[in-house]
Every structure is written in C-alpha cells, then in structure tokens.
Amino acid sequence: MQVLSSNTISDALLVSIPRLASILPPDILEALIAARDRETHERAKIVLDQLVLNAQIANEDHVPICQDTGTAVSYTHLTLPTKLE
C-alpha cells in the first residue's frame, strides 16, 4: 500500500498554485497572439495585445496573470490502495 502524507500534498499545492496563476499554457498564449494578429478592429487588437502582454509579464515576474483570480479549488485523486496520513 502506498502511504502519502498530507504534507506532501500541501507542499505540492504550494508550488503548483502560484505557477498555475502566473503561467499561461503555450497553446493558449499562441492562440491569443494569433487572434491579435488576425484582428482587424483596432480596439479589439489593443485588448488582445494587452492580454498577451499581461501573460508575458506574469510569466517573467511570477505574478498572477489576473489580479482577480478568485478562490483556488483543488481536487486530489488517489490511486488505490493509498493511505493518507
């Protein structure tokens, strides 16, 4: 039986949550850039450009992409048999 400590889960979340809040997946960033490059309306292009810039700043400075990120919810799925301590 695998034994997993609650500290292991807590430590993993402490590392993961800031990364999830500050790093946009590459395919999403590429889609934003592509949408910005295709956009013909100037205001929409400016908004998309700001989204791309925010994502780049968040990644470089390790800050949340959006300051209004809400509440983090985490679900942990354990394989059987696993004992949680």
C-alpha positions as CSV (number, residue, x, y, z in Angstrom):
1,M,0.0,0.0,0.0
2,Q,1.2,3.5,-0.9
3,V,1.4,5.9,2.0
4,L,1.0,9.6,1.3
5,S,1.4,12.3,3.8
6,S,-0.8,15.4,3.9
7,N,2.4,17.5,4.0
8,T,3.4,16.1,0.6
9,I,0.1,17.2,-0.9
10,S,0.3,20.6,0.8
11,D,3.9,21.1,-0.4
12,A,2.9,20.2,-4.0
13,L,0.0,22.7,-3.9
14,L,2.2,25.4,-2.5
15,V,4.4,25.1,-5.6
16,S,1.7,24.5,-8.1
17,I,-0.8,27.2,-7.3
18,P,1.5,30.2,-8.0
19,R,2.7,28.5,-11.2
20,L,-0.9,27.9,-12.3
21,A,-1.8,31.6,-11.6
22,S,1.2,33.0,-13.5
23,I,1.9,30.8,-16.5
24,L,-0.4,30.6,-19.4
25,P,-0.2,27.3,-21.3
26,P,1.8,27.8,-24.5
27,D,-1.1,26.8,-26.8
28,I,-3.4,29.4,-25.2
29,L,-0.7,32.1,-25.5
30,E,-0.1,31.2,-29.1
31,A,-3.9,31.4,-29.8
32,L,-4.1,34.8,-28.2
33,I,-1.2,36.0,-30.4
34,A,-2.7,34.5,-33.5
35,A,-6.1,36.1,-32.7
36,R,-4.4,39.5,-32.1
37,D,-2.5,39.2,-35.4
38,R,-5.8,38.3,-37.3
39,E,-7.9,41.0,-35.7
40,T,-9.0,43.9,-37.9
41,H,-10.7,46.1,-35.3
42,E,-8.2,48.4,-33.6
43,R,-9.8,48.3,-30.1
44,A,-10.1,44.5,-30.1
45,K,-6.4,44.3,-31.3
46,I,-5.4,46.6,-28.4
47,V,-7.3,44.4,-25.9
48,L,-5.7,41.2,-27.2
49,D,-2.3,42.9,-27.2
50,Q,-2.8,43.7,-23.5
51,L,-3.8,40.1,-22.7
52,V,-0.6,38.9,-24.4
53,L,1.5,41.5,-22.5
54,N,-0.2,40.6,-19.2
55,A,0.6,36.9,-19.7
56,Q,4.2,37.7,-20.6
57,I,4.7,39.9,-17.5
58,A,3.1,37.4,-15.2
59,N,5.4,34.7,-16.5
60,E,8.5,36.8,-16.2
61,D,7.7,38.4,-12.8
62,H,5.9,35.4,-11.3
63,V,2.8,37.3,-10.5
64,P,-0.8,36.3,-11.2
65,I,-2.0,36.9,-14.8
66,C,-5.2,38.4,-13.4
67,Q,-5.3,40.1,-10.0
68,D,-8.9,39.0,-9.6
69,T,-8.2,35.2,-9.7
70,G,-10.9,34.1,-7.4
71,T,-10.6,31.2,-5.0
72,A,-8.4,28.2,-5.7
73,V,-10.1,24.8,-5.5
74,S,-8.0,21.7,-5.7
75,Y,-9.1,18.1,-6.1
76,T,-6.8,15.2,-5.3
77,H,-7.4,11.8,-6.8
78,L,-5.6,8.9,-5.1
79,T,-5.0,5.6,-6.7
80,L,-6.0,2.6,-4.7
81,P,-4.6,1.3,-2.4
82,T,-3.3,4.6,-0.9
83,K,-3.3,5.6,2.8
84,L,-3.4,9.3,3.6
85,E,-1.6,10.3,6.8
